[in-house]
Amino acid sequence: MEAASVVFSLGGLRITSTVVTTWGLLLTFGLSCWLATRRLSVDHPGLVQTALEGVVQSIEAAIEGVLPGRSGLLLPFIGTLWLFVAVANLTGIVPGLHAPTSDLSTTAALACLVFVSVHWFGIRSEGLKNYLRHYLVPSPILLPFHLLGEFSRTIALAMRLFGNIMSLEMAALLVLLVAGLLVPVPVLMLHIVEALVQAYIFGTLALIYIAGGMQSHAVENPEAPPIE
């Protein structure tokens, strides 16, 4: 897998193909959302509206399964994260393009976003004092290990997505080089399935990490009632 090439420069800032592709995805998302939500109707929903509602309800149900009663709070972030990673992974099937998530800089940025979100939602839910207190449970001696775990899982989150998508694109390229155009459909289907699976895993892990932060009170008091 070749490194992302520099497309152009802004002063001393080099803009790579990964950044340009990501900008294109963001623009596509924005235009698609605007076009799809221009004429929403309660009485006569169209095919596009029905499909969008199905996607939103599926994501909402997944969040409810992990954090009951908190889907309204987490849906914008988790839903956007899931959709962006899925589409970014699938970009690799477009001739001439590489998936932004096959670049470590992209997956590292996404993992850092999840890292910040875990603490943001945790503090918002528990309050700063109560949230920070769970790092001292069951003993303050374990504080360094808690902090190490926070950083190590963030690194693992970035590396997992990067490694899987990069290897997926490399495998598809090697198969096509060896077999030519004799097996394009099976390889394409494998690419699509694996890309969607990796997006689901990344979003699910992010949701679990956030849920852990929002329920940090349960670490201190296992008998505490669930967050309402």
C-alpha positions in Angstrom: 0.0 0.0 0.0 1.6 3.2 -1.1 1.7 6.2 1.2 -0.8 9.0 0.6 0.5 11.4 -2.1 0.6 15.1 -1.7 -2.0 16.7 -3.9 -1.2 20.4 -3.3 0.2 22.7 -0.6 -1.2 25.6 1.3 1.9 27.5 2.3 3.9 25.0 4.3 1.0 22.7 4.8 0.9 19.7 2.5 -2.6 18.4 1.6 -2.5 14.7 0.9 -4.9 12.5 -1.1 -6.3 11.2 2.2 -7.3 14.7 3.3 -8.8 15.5 -0.1 -10.8 12.2 -0.1 -12.0 13.0 3.4 -13.1 16.4 2.4 -15.0 14.9 -0.5 -16.8 12.5 1.8 -17.8 15.3 4.2 -19.1 17.3 1.2 -21.0 14.3 -0.1 -22.5 13.7 3.4 -23.6 17.3 3.7 -25.2 17.5 0.3 -26.8 14.0 0.7 -28.3 15.0 4.1 -29.6 18.3 2.6 -31.2 16.6 -0.4 -32.7 13.7 1.6 -34.3 15.9 4.3 -35.7 18.7 2.1 -39.2 17.2 1.8 -39.8 15.1 4.9 -43.4 14.1 5.4 -45.2 12.4 8.2 -48.2 11.3 6.2 -46.6 10.3 3.0 -42.9 9.4 3.5 -41.0 8.6 0.4 -38.7 5.7 -0.3 -35.6 7.7 0.7 -37.2 8.9 3.9 -38.3 5.4 4.8 -34.8 4.0 4.2 -33.2 6.8 6.3 -35.7 6.2 9.1 -34.8 2.5 9.0 -31.1 3.3 9.4 -31.7 5.8 12.2 -33.9 3.3 14.1 -31.3 0.5 13.7 -28.6 2.7 15.2 -30.9 3.9 17.9 -31.8 0.3 18.8 -28.1 -0.6 19.0 -27.4 2.3 21.4 -30.5 1.4 23.5 -29.1 -2.2 23.8 -26.0 -0.8 25.5 -27.3 2.3 27.2 -31.1 2.2 27.7 -32.6 5.6 27.7 -29.6 7.4 26.3 -30.0 6.9 22.6 -31.2 10.5 22.1 -28.0 11.8 23.6 -25.6 9.5 21.8 -27.3 9.1 18.4 -25.8 12.1 16.7 -22.2 11.2 17.6 -22.4 7.4 17.3 -24.6 7.5 14.2 -22.3 9.9 12.4 -19.2 7.9 13.5 -20.7 4.6 12.2 -21.8 6.1 8.9 -18.6 8.0 8.2 -16.4 5.0 9.0 -18.5 2.7 6.8 -18.5 5.0 3.8 -14.8 5.8 4.3 -14.0 2.1 4.3 -16.0 1.5 1.2 -14.2 4.3 -0.7 -11.5 1.8 -1.4 -13.6 0.1 -4.0 -13.7 3.2 -6.2 -11.0 3.0 -8.9 -8.2 5.4 -8.3 -9.2 6.1 -4.6 -7.9 4.7 -1.3 -10.0 4.5 1.8 -9.1 7.3 4.2 -9.2 4.7 7.0 -6.2 2.9 5.4 -4.2 5.9 6.5 -3.0 5.8 10.1 -3.5 9.5 10.5 -7.2 9.2 9.8 -7.8 6.3 12.2 -5.7 8.0 14.9 -7.8 11.1 14.5 -11.0 9.1 14.9 -9.6 7.2 17.9 -8.7 10.5 19.5 -12.2 11.8 18.9 -13.6 8.7 20.7 -11.1 9.3 23.5 -12.3 12.8 24.1 -15.9 11.8 23.7 -15.6 9.2 26.4 -14.6 11.8 29.0 -17.0 14.4 27.7 -20.0 12.2 28.0 -18.7 10.7 31.3 -18.3 14.1 32.9 -21.6 15.3 31.5 -23.3 12.3 33.0 -21.5 11.9 36.3 -20.1 15.3 37.1 -16.4 16.1 37.1 -15.7 15.0 40.7 -17.6 11.7 40.5 -16.2 10.8 37.1 -12.6 11.4 38.1 -13.2 9.4 41.3 -13.7 6.1 39.5 -10.0 6.2 38.5 -9.1 5.7 42.2 -11.3 2.6 42.5 -10.6 0.1 44.1 -7.3 1.7 45.2 -5.5 4.9 44.3 -2.4 2.7 43.6 -4.1 1.6 40.4 -4.4 5.1 39.0 -1.4 4.7 36.7 -2.8 1.5 35.3 -6.2 3.1 34.7 -4.5 5.9 32.8 -2.4 3.4 30.8 -5.5 1.5 29.9 -7.1 4.7 28.6 -4.2 5.4 26.2 -3.6 1.8 25.2 -7.2 1.2 24.1 -7.1 4.4 22.1 -4.0 3.3 20.3 -5.5 -0.2 19.8 -8.7 1.3 18.4 -6.7 3.3 15.8 -4.3 0.5 14.9 -7.1 -2.1 14.5 -9.1 -0.2 12.0 -6.0 1.0 10.1 -4.5 -2.5 9.9 -7.7 -4.2 8.8 -8.5 -1.8 6.1 -5.0 -1.5 4.8 -4.6 -5.3 4.7 -8.0 -5.6 3.0 -7.0 -3.2 0.2 -3.7 -5.0 -0.2 -5.3 -8.4 -0.4 -7.8 -7.2 -3.0 -5.0 -5.6 -5.0 -2.9 -8.8 -4.9 -5.8 -11.0 -5.9 -6.7 -8.8 -8.8 -3.0 -8.7 -10.0 -2.8 -12.5 -9.9 -6.2 -13.4 -11.2 -6.9 -10.3 -13.4 -10.5 -9.6 -14.0 -11.6 -13.2 -13.6 -12.8 -12.8 -10.0 -13.8 -9.1 -9.6 -17.3 -9.7 -8.1 -16.3 -12.1 -5.3 -13.4 -9.8 -4.3 -15.7 -6.8 -4.4 -18.3 -8.4 -2.3 -15.7 -9.5 0.3 -14.4 -5.9 0.4 -17.9 -4.5 1.0 -18.7 -7.0 3.7 -15.4 -6.6 5.5 -15.5 -2.8 5.3 -19.0 -2.8 6.9 -17.9 -5.2 9.6 -14.9 -3.1 10.5 -17.1 0.0 10.7 -19.6 -1.8 13.0 -16.8 -3.0 15.3 -15.2 0.5 15.5 -18.6 2.1 16.3 -19.5 -0.6 18.8 -16.2 -0.3 20.7 -16.7 3.5 20.8 -20.2 3.0 22.2 -18.9 0.5 24.8 -16.2 2.9 25.9 -18.6 5.8 26.2 -21.0 3.6 28.1 -18.3 2.7 30.5 -17.5 6.4 31.1 -21.2 7.3 31.6 -21.7 4.5 34.1 -18.5 5.0 36.0 -20.6 5.3 39.2 -21.4 1.6 38.9 -17.6 0.9 39.4 -17.7 2.6 42.8 -21.1 1.2 43.8 -22.1 -2.0 42.0 -25.6 -1.8 43.6 -26.3 1.7 42.4 -29.4 2.0 40.2 -28.9 2.5 36.5 -28.7 6.0 35.0 -32.1 7.3 33.9 
